[in-house]
Amino acid sequence: MEYPPTAAAYRRLVRRRQLWFVGFLSAPLVLVGVGIHQSLPDWGIPLFAVALLASPVTVAVSALALIHSPRTARVLRSYPWRAYPCMYPPRGQRRDFLIAVMIAPGQELVLHTSPYRCDLQHKQNEHPDVIWFAGDPACGGVLSPAGGHYPARAMRAALWDSRPPELPPADALAEQAGLAKDGRYLRRWF
């Protein structure tokens, strides 16, 4: 199967994160401007306060996601897309953000998107039972619905009811992609 280049999808990812950052950055500025030039009704004061208190957190998270976008590009340059069958756990089990990727018969890889939870099952997905994965199954990589049009970084899920498996030493390709450092896989890569 021929896979398309990922440059356009990566540019859309960066553009989407830039828009989120600018939106989260401009929202408190707009609120302050409106608050200075107009008197707020009594019901608007708590909303104004909550928005101003929450804005530093949202700006910081969106800035971190934008700053760490090049890691997605490094993974996509290092590993090719591969199509795998996948399953999404049923909703309501507190694990509805997980994606189970069938790497080989009898070998299941459970991943979640990072830094944002992303419902890849419904993101312009014509084939919800197939997922594209680029990365190292030992620690994670990049997931996308079939077509590669919505890349999202993914990492191995730490399932609370099981002990994490011992990981083999990382290879040079994983280090080049930023998934490992000094021969050890990174447990959390944001």
C-alpha positions as CSV (number, residue, x, y, z in Angstrom):
1,M,0.0,0.0,0.0
2,E,1.3,3.4,-0.9
3,Y,1.3,6.0,1.9
4,P,1.1,9.8,1.1
5,P,3.8,12.2,2.3
6,T,3.1,13.5,5.8
7,A,4.4,17.0,5.4
8,A,0.9,18.5,4.6
9,A,-0.6,16.7,7.6
10,Y,2.1,17.9,9.9
11,R,1.7,21.5,8.7
12,R,-2.0,21.3,9.4
13,L,-1.2,20.0,12.9
14,V,1.2,22.9,13.6
15,R,-1.3,25.4,12.2
16,R,-4.1,23.9,14.4
17,R,-1.9,24.2,17.5
18,Q,-0.9,27.8,16.5
19,L,-4.5,28.7,16.3
20,W,-5.3,27.2,19.6
21,F,-2.4,29.1,21.2
22,V,-3.4,32.4,19.7
23,G,-7.0,31.8,20.7
24,F,-6.2,31.0,24.2
25,L,-3.7,33.9,24.4
26,S,-6.2,36.4,23.0
27,A,-9.2,35.4,25.0
28,P,-8.0,36.9,28.3
29,L,-6.9,40.1,26.5
30,V,-10.3,40.5,24.9
31,L,-11.9,39.9,28.3
32,V,-9.8,42.5,29.9
33,G,-10.5,45.0,27.1
34,V,-14.2,44.4,27.4
35,G,-14.1,44.7,31.2
36,I,-12.2,48.0,31.1
37,H,-14.5,49.7,28.6
38,Q,-17.8,48.4,29.7
39,S,-19.4,47.7,33.1
40,L,-20.1,44.0,33.6
41,P,-23.4,42.8,34.9
42,D,-23.4,41.0,38.3
43,W,-23.7,37.6,36.6
44,G,-20.7,38.3,34.4
45,I,-18.1,39.0,37.1
46,P,-17.7,35.3,38.2
47,L,-17.4,34.3,34.5
48,F,-14.8,37.0,34.0
49,A,-12.8,35.9,37.0
50,V,-12.9,32.2,36.1
51,A,-11.8,33.0,32.5
52,L,-8.9,35.1,33.8
53,L,-7.8,32.4,36.3
54,A,-8.0,29.6,33.8
55,S,-6.3,31.4,31.0
56,P,-2.7,30.9,32.2
57,V,-3.2,27.1,32.4
58,T,-4.7,26.9,28.9
59,V,-2.1,29.2,27.4
60,A,0.7,27.1,29.0
61,V,-0.7,23.8,27.8
62,S,-1.3,25.0,24.3
63,A,2.2,26.6,24.2
64,L,3.8,23.3,25.3
65,A,1.9,21.4,22.7
66,L,3.1,23.9,20.0
67,I,6.7,23.8,21.2
68,H,6.8,20.0,21.2
69,S,5.3,19.6,17.8
70,P,8.7,19.0,16.2
71,R,8.9,15.7,18.0
72,T,6.0,14.5,15.9
73,A,7.9,15.5,12.8
74,R,11.0,13.6,14.0
75,V,9.0,10.5,14.5
76,L,7.3,10.8,11.1
77,R,10.8,11.3,9.4
78,S,12.2,8.3,11.2
79,Y,9.4,5.8,10.9
80,P,7.1,5.0,8.0
81,W,3.3,4.8,8.3
82,R,2.0,1.3,8.8
83,A,-1.7,0.3,8.7
84,Y,-2.9,-1.9,11.6
85,P,-6.3,-3.1,12.7
86,C,-7.4,-1.4,15.9
87,M,-10.2,-1.4,18.5
88,Y,-11.6,1.4,20.7
89,P,-12.7,0.4,24.2
90,P,-16.4,0.9,24.8
91,R,-17.4,4.3,26.2
92,G,-17.9,4.8,29.9
93,Q,-15.2,2.6,31.2
94,R,-12.8,5.5,32.0
95,R,-10.6,4.2,29.3
96,D,-12.5,5.6,26.3
97,F,-9.4,7.6,25.2
98,L,-7.4,4.4,24.7
99,I,-6.7,2.8,21.3
100,A,-5.8,-0.9,21.1
101,V,-3.6,-1.5,18.0
102,M,-3.1,-5.1,16.8
103,I,0.6,-5.1,15.9
104,A,0.7,-8.8,15.2
105,P,-1.6,-11.7,15.8
106,G,-1.8,-12.0,19.6
107,Q,0.2,-8.8,20.2
108,E,-1.8,-5.8,21.2
109,L,-0.4,-2.4,21.8
110,V,-2.5,0.0,23.9
111,L,-1.8,3.7,23.2
112,H,-3.3,7.0,24.1
113,T,-2.8,10.4,22.4
114,S,-0.6,13.0,24.0
115,P,-0.7,15.9,25.1
116,Y,-4.4,16.1,24.3
117,R,-6.9,13.3,24.3
118,C,-8.1,12.9,20.8
119,D,-11.0,10.9,19.5
120,L,-9.3,9.5,16.4
121,Q,-12.3,7.1,15.8
122,H,-14.4,10.1,14.8
123,K,-11.9,12.5,13.2
124,Q,-12.8,12.3,9.5
125,N,-12.3,8.5,9.7
126,E,-13.9,6.4,7.0
127,H,-12.2,3.2,8.3
128,P,-12.5,3.3,12.1
129,D,-11.2,-0.3,12.4
130,V,-7.9,0.6,10.8
131,I,-5.3,3.0,12.3
132,W,-2.0,4.3,10.9
133,F,0.9,4.1,13.2
134,A,4.5,5.4,12.8
135,G,6.8,4.7,15.7
136,D,8.3,2.1,18.0
137,P,5.8,-0.4,19.6
138,A,8.0,-0.4,22.7
139,C,7.1,3.1,23.7
140,G,4.9,4.9,21.2
141,G,4.9,7.1,18.1
142,V,2.3,8.9,16.0
143,L,-1.2,7.7,15.2
144,S,-3.6,8.9,12.5
145,P,-6.9,7.7,11.1
146,A,-6.4,5.9,7.8
147,G,-5.0,8.4,5.3
148,G,-2.5,10.1,7.6
149,H,-4.5,13.4,7.6
150,Y,-4.7,13.9,11.4
151,P,-1.4,12.9,13.1
152,A,-1.4,12.8,16.9
153,R,1.5,11.8,19.1
154,A,0.7,8.6,21.1
155,M,2.4,6.8,23.9
156,R,2.0,3.5,25.6
157,A,-0.8,3.5,28.1
158,A,0.0,2.7,31.7
159,L,-2.9,0.5,32.5
160,W,-3.5,0.8,36.2
161,D,-4.3,-2.9,36.8
162,S,-1.2,-4.3,35.2
163,R,2.5,-3.9,35.9
164,P,4.5,-2.2,33.1
165,P,6.6,-4.6,31.1
166,E,10.3,-4.4,31.1
167,L,11.4,-2.7,28.0
168,P,14.4,-3.9,25.9
169,P,17.2,-1.4,25.2
170,A,16.3,1.3,22.7
171,D,17.8,1.2,19.2
172,A,19.4,4.1,17.3
173,L,16.3,4.8,15.3
174,A,14.2,5.3,18.5
175,E,16.9,7.8,19.7
176,Q,16.9,9.6,16.4
177,A,13.1,10.0,16.6
178,G,13.3,11.3,20.1
179,L,11.5,8.3,21.7
180,A,14.6,7.3,23.7
181,K,17.7,8.8,25.3
182,D,20.9,7.0,26.2
183,G,19.6,3.7,25.2
184,R,16.4,3.9,27.4
185,Y,12.9,4.5,26.2
186,L,11.3,7.6,27.6
187,R,8.4,6.7,29.7
188,R,6.6,10.1,29.3
189,W,7.4,12.2,26.3
190,F,5.2,15.3,26.0
